[in-house]
Amino acid sequence: MLQRLALLFPLWMILSGAIALYWPHWLTALNQGPMMVLLLAFIMLCMGLTLTLEDFRRIARLPKAVAIGFAAQYSIMPLLAWGVAQALSLPPHFAVGLILVGCCPGGTASNLVTYIAGADVALSVVMTVCSTLAAVILTPLLTQFFAGTLVPVDAWLLFKQTLQVVIIPVVLGVALNRWAPRLVMRVMPVAPLLSVMGVCFICAVVFAANAEAILKHGFQLILATMLLHGGGFLIGYNFARIFGCQQQSARTISIEVGMQNSGLAIVLAKQAFPLLPLAPVVGAVSAVMHSLLGSLLAVLWRTRSPRPHTERSQHFPP
């Protein structure tokens, strides 16, 4: 039951966003203080709990697919985010928010969507780990490169924040999985649902704090995030196929590229760009958009899965 509730991620995202927009006073006060940072760190800790040293060894067994997915993640999405921001002439606060989303690693929700799609969950997990670990360097550098022409970007501050809310919790989760397996086994059944609820809560708080701006600029935000994530799914799939990936691996890479860690983008935008209070809004809208598009794509691919005797090699999460 807990797993099924976690798989309803898009539904919870829509409901939490709607509640935040229509009753923002319930959540506005929670937009202050370290709660958002701590909540994201908890989400990343839950991700770390699902990982073992064996997951890292898989990188050596899937070098080509991981390398292609990694290159796609940190080339397609930052370029696409910058291109969409330019094409739509987004104001600086929205442009920076969109670019920051594009420069973030793959989101943990991508593993759930990959599972729904019947694609390669093992490859998705490895790609998420690689892009997440690399985010401590690449997210600040890419954000500075693409957004530095719009506003001043403190790459060192972004580096420290990414280290605090991503790398340290993930490493702690892996360590707990290694040294306290019994405790982890008790927590694991509820960890995915807690992560989903955590992301929904972060987005809901941002929605509530900026309800008026979202309702006013909703069409522009929806269009920008739809182009970013839709383009990520489409280009990511074709990028993988061009470089020789089989269909199942290409679908996995497509999902991993198209779905970003929007929760991280929200927290980084709040802390690194205090003079752009609307920048985190893009991350919240992005979380809803990539969840909806990813889920629809997963259902479509699930109904058109390759036959077992061709190239299907299913992996199921533990």
C-alpha positions in Angstrom: 0.0 0.0 0.0 2.8 2.4 0.9 4.5 1.7 -2.5 1.2 2.4 -4.3 0.8 5.7 -2.4 4.3 6.7 -3.4 3.5 6.0 -7.0 0.7 8.5 -6.9 3.3 11.2 -6.7 1.8 13.4 -9.4 -1.6 13.3 -7.7 -0.2 14.4 -4.4 1.8 17.2 -6.2 -1.3 18.6 -7.8 -3.4 18.4 -4.6 -0.7 20.1 -2.5 -0.2 22.8 -5.1 -4.0 23.5 -5.4 -4.4 23.7 -1.6 -1.4 26.1 -1.3 -2.8 28.4 -4.0 -6.3 28.6 -2.6 -5.4 28.6 1.1 -1.9 30.1 1.1 -2.2 31.4 4.7 -2.0 27.8 6.0 1.6 27.5 4.8 3.0 31.0 4.4 4.6 31.1 7.8 6.6 28.0 7.0 8.6 29.7 4.3 11.1 31.1 6.8 13.9 29.5 8.6 15.9 26.3 8.0 12.9 24.0 7.6 13.2 23.7 3.8 16.9 22.9 3.9 16.4 20.3 6.6 13.5 18.7 4.8 15.5 18.5 1.5 18.4 17.0 3.4 16.0 14.4 4.9 14.8 13.5 1.4 18.3 13.0 0.1 19.0 10.9 3.2 16.1 8.7 2.3 17.7 8.3 -1.2 21.0 7.4 0.4 19.2 4.7 2.5 18.2 2.9 -0.8 21.8 2.7 -2.0 24.5 0.2 -1.3 28.1 -0.1 -2.4 26.9 -2.6 -5.0 25.0 0.2 -6.7 28.3 2.1 -7.2 30.0 -1.0 -8.6 27.3 -1.2 -11.3 28.8 1.9 -12.8 31.7 -0.2 -14.0 29.3 -2.7 -15.6 27.2 0.0 -17.4 29.9 2.5 -18.5 28.5 3.4 -21.9 24.9 4.0 -20.8 25.9 5.8 -17.7 28.4 8.0 -19.6 25.8 8.9 -22.3 23.1 9.7 -19.6 25.6 11.8 -17.6 26.6 13.8 -20.7 23.0 14.3 -21.7 22.0 15.3 -18.2 24.5 18.1 -17.9 24.5 19.3 -21.5 20.9 19.1 -22.7 19.1 20.5 -19.7 21.3 23.6 -19.0 21.3 24.5 -22.7 17.6 23.9 -23.0 16.8 26.0 -19.9 18.9 28.9 -21.2 17.4 28.6 -24.7 13.8 28.5 -23.3 14.5 31.5 -21.1 15.8 33.5 -24.0 13.1 32.4 -26.5 10.3 33.4 -24.0 12.1 36.5 -22.9 11.6 35.5 -19.3 12.3 38.2 -16.6 15.5 37.6 -14.7 13.9 36.0 -11.6 12.1 33.4 -13.7 15.1 32.9 -16.1 17.5 32.3 -13.2 15.0 29.8 -11.6 14.6 27.9 -14.9 18.3 27.8 -15.5 18.9 26.6 -11.9 16.4 23.8 -12.5 18.2 22.8 -15.7 21.5 22.7 -14.0 20.4 20.4 -11.1 20.9 16.7 -11.1 18.3 14.1 -11.9 15.5 13.8 -9.3 14.8 10.7 -7.1 11.2 10.6 -8.6 12.8 9.5 -11.8 13.5 6.1 -10.3 9.8 5.7 -9.5 8.8 6.8 -13.0 11.3 4.5 -14.6 9.8 1.6 -12.6 6.3 2.6 -13.8 7.6 2.7 -17.4 9.0 -0.8 -17.2 12.5 0.6 -18.1 15.8 -0.2 -16.4 15.5 0.8 -12.8 19.1 -0.2 -11.9 20.5 2.1 -14.6 18.2 4.9 -13.4 19.5 4.5 -9.8 23.1 4.6 -10.9 22.5 7.6 -13.1 20.8 9.5 -10.3 23.7 8.7 -8.0 26.3 9.9 -10.5 24.5 13.1 -11.4 23.8 13.8 -7.7 27.4 13.4 -6.7 28.6 15.5 -9.6 26.1 18.2 -8.7 28.3 19.6 -6.0 30.7 20.8 -8.7 28.6 21.0 -11.9 25.5 22.7 -10.6 27.3 25.8 -9.3 29.6 26.0 -12.3 26.9 25.6 -14.9 24.5 28.0 -13.1 27.3 30.6 -13.0 28.0 30.1 -16.7 24.4 30.3 -18.0 22.9 32.7 -15.4 25.9 34.8 -14.7 25.1 37.1 -17.6 21.7 37.8 -16.0 22.6 38.3 -12.3 25.7 37.8 -10.1 26.1 34.2 -9.1 28.1 33.1 -6.1 29.4 29.7 -7.3 31.2 29.0 -4.0 28.0 29.6 -2.0 26.1 27.2 -4.3 28.9 24.6 -3.9 28.7 24.7 -0.1 24.9 24.5 -0.2 24.9 21.6 -2.6 27.4 19.8 -0.4 25.3 20.3 2.7 21.9 19.3 1.3 23.0 16.6 -1.2 26.3 14.9 -0.7 26.5 14.7 3.1 22.9 13.3 3.5 23.4 10.8 0.7 26.8 9.6 2.1 25.2 9.3 5.6 22.4 7.2 4.1 24.8 4.9 2.4 26.8 4.5 5.6 23.6 3.7 7.6 22.7 1.1 5.0 26.1 -0.4 5.4 26.5 -0.3 9.2 22.9 -0.3 10.5 21.0 -2.6 8.0 18.3 -3.6 10.5 17.4 0.0 11.2 17.3 0.7 7.5 15.1 -2.3 6.8 12.5 -0.9 9.3 12.6 2.5 7.7 12.7 1.5 4.0 9.0 0.6 3.5 7.9 4.2 4.4 11.0 6.1 3.1 9.8 6.5 -0.6 6.4 7.9 0.6 8.1 10.2 3.1 10.3 11.5 0.3 7.3 12.1 -2.0 5.5 13.9 0.8 8.6 16.0 1.5 8.9 17.2 -2.0 5.2 18.0 -2.2 5.5 20.0 1.1 8.5 22.0 -0.2 6.6 22.9 -3.4 3.4 23.7 -1.5 5.2 26.1 0.8 6.7 27.9 -2.2 3.4 28.0 -3.9 1.7 29.5 -0.8 4.4 32.1 -0.4 4.1 33.2 -4.0 0.4 32.4 -4.8 -0.3 35.8 -6.3 2.7 35.7 -8.6 1.9 32.1 -9.7 -1.7 32.9 -10.5 -0.6 36.1 -12.4 2.2 34.5 -14.4 0.9 30.9 -14.4 0.7 30.5 -18.2 4.3 31.7 -18.7 5.6 29.4 -16.0 3.7 26.4 -17.2 4.9 27.0 -20.8 8.5 27.4 -19.8 8.6 24.3 -17.6 6.7 22.3 -20.2 9.2 23.2 -22.9 12.1 22.4 -20.6 11.0 19.0 -19.4 9.2 18.0 -22.6 12.3 18.9 -24.5 14.4 17.0 -22.0 12.4 13.8 -22.4 12.4 14.1 -26.2 16.0 15.1 -26.8 17.3 12.8 -24.1 15.7 9.8 -25.8 17.0 10.6 -29.2 20.4 11.5 -27.8 20.7 8.0 -26.3 19.5 6.3 -29.5 21.9 8.2 -31.7 24.8 7.0 -29.5 23.6 3.4 -29.8 21.6 2.7 -26.7 18.9 0.1 -26.9 15.3 1.2 -26.5 15.0 0.3 -22.8 18.2 2.2 -21.9 17.2 5.1 -24.1 13.8 5.3 -22.2 15.6 5.3 -18.9 18.0 8.0 -20.0 15.1 10.1 -21.3 13.3 9.9 -18.0 16.5 10.7 -16.0 17.3 13.7 -18.2 13.7 15.1 -18.3 13.1 14.8 -14.5 15.2 17.2 -12.4 15.7 17.6 -8.7 13.4 20.5 -8.4 13.4 20.4 -4.6 17.1 21.2 -4.7 16.5 24.0 -7.2 14.0 25.6 -4.8 16.3 25.4 -1.8 19.3 26.7 -3.8 17.3 29.5 -5.3 16.0 30.6 -1.9 19.5 30.7 -0.3 21.7 31.8 -3.2 19.4 34.4 -4.8 17.7 36.3 -1.9 17.2 39.3 -4.1 15.1 37.3 -6.5 12.2 36.1 -4.3 10.3 34.7 -7.3 13.2 32.4 -8.5 12.1 29.4 -6.3 8.6 29.5 -7.9 10.0 28.0 -11.1 11.3 25.0 -9.2 7.9 24.4 -7.7 6.0 24.6 -11.0 8.8 22.5 -12.5 8.2 19.7 -9.9 4.5 19.5 -10.9 5.3 19.6 -14.6 8.0 17.0 -14.8 5.9 14.7 -12.5 2.9 14.9 -14.8 4.8 14.6 -18.1 7.0 11.8 -16.7 4.0 9.8 -15.4 2.1 10.2 -18.7 5.2 9.1 -20.7 5.7 6.2 -18.3 2.2 4.9 -18.8 2.5 5.3 -22.6 5.8 3.3 -22.6 4.4 0.7 -20.2 1.7 -0.1 -22.7 4.3 -0.3 -25.5 7.1 -2.2 -23.7 9.5 -4.3 -25.8 8.8 -8.0 -26.0 10.8 -10.2 -23.7 12.7 -11.9 -26.5 14.0 -8.6 -28.0 15.8 -6.2 -25.6 13.8 -6.3 -22.4 16.0 -6.7 -19.3 13.8 -5.7 -16.4 15.2 -4.7 -13.0 13.0 -4.2 -10.0 13.7 -2.1 -7.0 14.4 -3.9 -3.7 
